[in-house]
Structures are given as structure tokens and as C-alpha cells.
């Protein structure tokens, strides 16, 4: 277990790296501390975090980036829940109501909605029908982590055969669980340079579906998990009713399940 100061430093590094995609220096972390702590002290703490495998020093950079283990510790112990903004909620509400009215191309529209809101790659599908759609590959290609064509090709190829991967993926999930896989934890080998947030859901008619957001390890975990839970929550009757009253102006209700 990390000390309070080590935890704060790790959280600051993760948050800064999520924003910038640039290795984080000790001087930038020092500025975030209100107490009088020297840059040398911060450097020593960062070195300690590197020694236990929570930080990495890429190439010749003086800064550090989180490792898979660092992200996992951050998510399990330091991540603060970031509620969806009213704009995000309203956008999702409108899209979900359109889905409810149209009742067509459900999986593709869900993937598009999640991708647009998360700025990541998303996929959605109905498990029994083996009907899966993905959306947002172009968005993913804009991230600096995926500027190599070979890496993008591997991700694209894995989505082409996602139906063959689904049994292995779902075997690691409990019914209704929203799970975060980081890098090497990922049950889909071809996307182990990414993080994935995934959850099964069930429609009112009993059909089982799955939602997932795939992106760089520095994705906004709290927001993206809430996006999936929000969309998943729409498919129970209570969520749909709350969503109706919210969208018609009676009340704005966060229906994260």
C-alpha cells in the first residue's frame, strides 16, 4: 500500500498524462503540492514508484509515465468518481430516446453514441445474434499512442473477428458487471496496448448484449465507465421511465446503474 504522499503523486502523474500524453516531470508535480515540498523529494518519491513498477521512464525522457500496474493501483485505490456533465447526460438521453423510438440498428447506434461521447473506439453487440458493430477507429488513430500503422491494423483485425473472441471475454465478466482491463490484462490479445471498459447488459425481451469502450491506457476511466453504466441503465424499465421524464423536462436524473 502506498503512503498518502506517494498516492497523491501517482494520481497527479496519471491525471497529467491523461491530459497531455507527455511524460510528467517532477517539477510539474511539485507545483501541484500546496505544502513546501522540494523537487528533490518529489524526484525521490517518483524513483521509488518506478522501482516498485508503478512508473516507467520512456526512452531518454526526464519525465515518467504510469505503467499498467500504476494505472491498476490508481483505478482500484485512487480514482474519484467523475459524474457525467448535464450536457453529456442530455446528449445521451436524446440518443437513447431515438433508439427507443426507432428500435433499429441498436448495436451500431450504441457504438456510435459511446464513441462520440468518449472520444474512443467503441463496440456494441447482441450476443445471441453474434451481431457486433464498432465505431471510432479514426478517432483512435488520432491518439499519439496509435500512430504506427501496424498497431492500428492489429486492433482493426481483432474487431473483424470479435465474435470469435466474445466467449473468452464474457467468461471473465459477472452478469451486469462493468470491468476495466488495462493493457496486458486484456483478454483480447490483439488490443493489449489499449485499455478496455466492458459490460454485458440485458434487453427487456431477455436478449443479452455487450458494450465496450477501447482506448489508450490514459483514457478517462471514471467518465467512460459512467458512460457505459448510463447507457446500460437505459435498458431496464426503471431507467427508461426516468429517462423519459428527464428528457421531457420534468427532472434531470442520473440513471447510472
C-alpha positions in Angstrom: 0.0 0.0 0.0 1.4 3.4 -0.9 1.8 6.2 1.5 -0.6 9.2 1.2 2.1 11.3 -0.5 3.0 8.5 -2.9 -0.6 8.0 -3.8 -1.1 11.7 -4.4 2.0 11.8 -6.7 0.8 8.8 -8.6 -2.7 10.2 -9.1 -1.2 13.6 -10.2 1.0 11.8 -12.8 -1.8 9.7 -14.1 -4.1 12.8 -14.4 -1.5 14.9 -16.0 -0.5 12.2 -18.5 -4.2 11.6 -19.4 -4.4 15.3 -20.4 -1.2 15.8 -22.2 0.2 12.4 -23.4 3.6 13.8 -22.4 5.9 12.2 -19.7 5.4 14.0 -16.4 8.4 15.8 -14.7 9.0 16.2 -11.0 8.9 19.9 -11.4 5.3 19.9 -12.7 4.2 17.6 -9.8 5.9 19.9 -7.3 3.8 22.8 -8.4 0.6 20.8 -7.6 1.6 20.5 -3.9 0.4 23.3 -1.6 2.9 22.3 1.1 6.6 23.3 0.8 8.0 20.0 -0.7 11.1 20.2 -2.7 11.5 18.9 -6.3 14.2 16.6 -5.0 11.8 15.0 -2.6 9.3 14.5 -5.4 12.0 13.0 -7.6 12.9 10.5 -4.9 9.3 9.5 -4.4 8.9 9.1 -8.2 12.0 7.0 -8.3 10.5 4.8 -5.5 7.3 4.4 -7.6 9.4 3.5 -10.5 11.3 0.8 -8.5 8.1 -0.9 -7.5 6.8 -0.9 -11.0 4.2 1.8 -10.9 6.0 4.3 -13.2 8.1 4.0 -16.4 10.8 6.2 -17.8 10.3 6.2 -21.6 13.5 6.4 -23.7 15.7 9.3 -22.6 12.9 11.5 -21.3 13.3 13.0 -17.9 9.7 12.5 -17.1 7.7 9.4 -16.1 4.5 7.7 -17.3 2.3 5.3 -15.5 2.8 1.5 -16.0 0.0 -1.0 -16.3 0.4 -1.7 -12.6 0.3 2.1 -11.9 -2.9 2.5 -13.7 -4.4 -0.5 -11.9 -3.5 0.9 -8.5 -4.9 4.3 -9.5 -8.2 2.7 -10.6 -8.5 0.4 -7.6 -7.4 2.9 -4.9 -7.3 6.5 -6.1 -9.9 7.0 -8.8 -12.6 9.5 -7.9 -16.0 9.1 -9.5 -16.5 11.7 -12.1 -20.2 12.2 -12.8 -21.3 12.9 -16.3 -22.0 16.5 -17.1 -25.5 17.7 -17.8 -24.6 18.2 -21.4 -23.3 14.6 -21.6 -26.4 13.3 -20.0 -28.8 15.3 -22.2 -26.9 14.1 -25.3 -27.1 10.5 -24.3 -30.8 10.9 -23.3 -31.7 12.2 -26.7 -29.8 9.4 -28.5 -31.3 6.7 -26.3 -34.8 8.0 -26.8 -34.2 8.0 -30.6 -33.2 4.3 -30.2 -36.3 3.5 -28.2 -38.5 5.1 -30.9 -36.7 3.6 -33.9 -35.8 0.2 -32.4 -33.5 -0.4 -35.4 -29.7 -0.9 -35.7 -29.5 -0.8 -32.0 -25.9 -2.1 -31.7 -24.4 0.2 -34.3 -26.1 3.3 -32.9 -25.0 2.4 -29.4 -21.4 2.0 -30.6 -21.6 5.4 -32.3 -23.1 7.1 -29.3 -20.4 5.7 -26.9 -17.6 6.6 -29.3 -18.7 10.2 -29.8 -19.1 10.7 -26.1 -15.9 9.0 -25.0 -13.7 10.1 -28.0 -12.5 6.4 -28.1 -13.3 3.3 -30.1 -16.5 1.6 -29.0 -18.2 -1.6 -29.9 -21.6 -3.0 -29.1 -23.4 -6.1 -30.0 -26.2 -8.7 -29.3 -24.5 -11.8 -28.1 -27.0 -14.5 -29.2 -27.3 -13.0 -32.7 -23.5 -12.5 -32.9 -24.2 -9.1 -34.3 -21.4 -6.6 -33.4 -20.6 -3.1 -34.6 -17.7 -0.8 -33.9 -17.3 2.9 -34.3 -14.4 5.3 -33.8 -11.3 3.8 -35.3 -10.5 7.1 -36.9 -10.7 8.8 -33.5 -8.4 6.2 -32.1 -5.8 6.8 -34.9 -5.6 10.4 -33.8 -4.1 9.4 -30.4 -0.3 9.5 -30.4 -0.2 6.0 -28.9 -1.5 4.6 -32.2 0.5 6.4 -34.8 2.0 3.2 -36.0 0.0 1.5 -38.8 0.8 -2.0 -37.6 -0.8 -1.3 -34.2 -3.9 0.1 -35.8 -4.1 -2.9 -38.1 -3.9 -5.3 -35.2 -6.8 -3.5 -33.4 -8.9 -3.4 -36.6 -8.2 -7.1 -37.3 -9.3 -8.1 -33.8 -12.6 -6.3 -34.3 -13.2 -8.2 -37.5 -13.3 -11.4 -35.5 -14.8 -10.1 -32.3 -17.5 -12.7 -32.4 -14.8 -15.4 -32.0 -13.3 -13.6 -29.1 -16.6 -12.9 -27.2 -16.8 -16.2 -25.3 -13.4 -15.7 -23.8 -14.2 -12.1 -22.9 -17.5 -12.8 -21.3 -16.2 -15.7 -19.3 -14.3 -13.1 -17.3 -17.3 -11.0 -16.5 -20.1 -11.4 -14.0 -23.6 -10.7 -15.2 -24.2 -6.9 -15.1 -20.6 -6.2 -14.1 -18.7 -3.2 -15.7 -15.0 -4.2 -15.8 -11.8 -2.3 -16.7 -9.0 -4.2 -18.4 -5.6 -2.4 -18.6 -3.0 -3.4 -21.2 -1.8 -6.9 -20.6 -4.9 -7.8 -18.5 -6.9 -7.6 -21.7 -8.4 -11.0 -22.7 -8.3 -9.9 -26.3 -4.6 -10.3 -27.2 -4.5 -8.0 -30.2 -5.5 -5.0 -28.1 -3.2 -5.4 -25.2 -1.6 -2.0 -25.8 -5.1 -0.5 -25.0 -7.4 -0.3 -22.1 -11.0 -1.6 -22.4 -14.1 -0.9 -20.3 -16.7 -3.6 -21.0 -20.1 -4.6 -19.6 -22.8 -7.1 -20.6 -26.4 -6.0 -20.4 -29.8 -7.5 -21.0 -32.7 -6.1 -23.0 -36.3 -6.1 -21.8 -37.0 -9.1 -24.1 -34.2 -11.1 -22.5 -31.6 -10.7 -25.2 -28.1 -10.3 -24.0 -25.8 -7.6 -25.3 -22.4 -6.2 -24.6 -20.9 -2.7 -24.6 -17.2 -1.7 -24.6 -15.0 1.3 -24.9 -11.5 0.8 -26.2 -8.8 3.5 -26.0 -5.3 4.4 -24.9 -4.3 3.5 -21.3 -4.5 7.2 -20.5 -8.3 7.3 -21.2 -10.7 9.0 -18.8 -11.6 5.9 -16.8 -14.2 7.4 -14.5 -16.1 9.2 -17.2 -16.0 6.3 -19.6 -17.2 3.8 -17.0 -20.1 6.1 -16.2 -20.9 6.4 -19.9 -21.3 2.6 -20.2 -23.3 2.3 -17.0 -25.5 5.2 -18.1 -26.3 3.6 -21.4 -26.7 0.1 -19.9 -29.1 1.6 -17.3 -31.5 2.6 -20.0 -32.4 -0.9 -20.8 -34.2 -1.6 -17.6 -37.7 -0.3 -17.2 -36.9 1.9 -14.3 -34.1 3.6 -16.3 -36.3 4.1 -19.4 -39.0 5.7 -17.3 -36.5 8.0 -15.5 -35.0 8.9 -18.9 -38.4 9.8 -20.3 -39.3 12.2 -17.5 -35.8 13.7 -17.7 -35.9 14.3 -21.4 -39.4 15.8 -21.3 -38.2 18.4 -18.8 -39.7 17.1 -15.6 -36.4 16.4 -13.9 -32.8 15.6 -14.8 -32.0 12.2 -13.3 -28.6 10.5 -13.5 -29.5 6.8 -14.0 -26.1 5.3 -13.7 -26.8 1.7 -12.7 
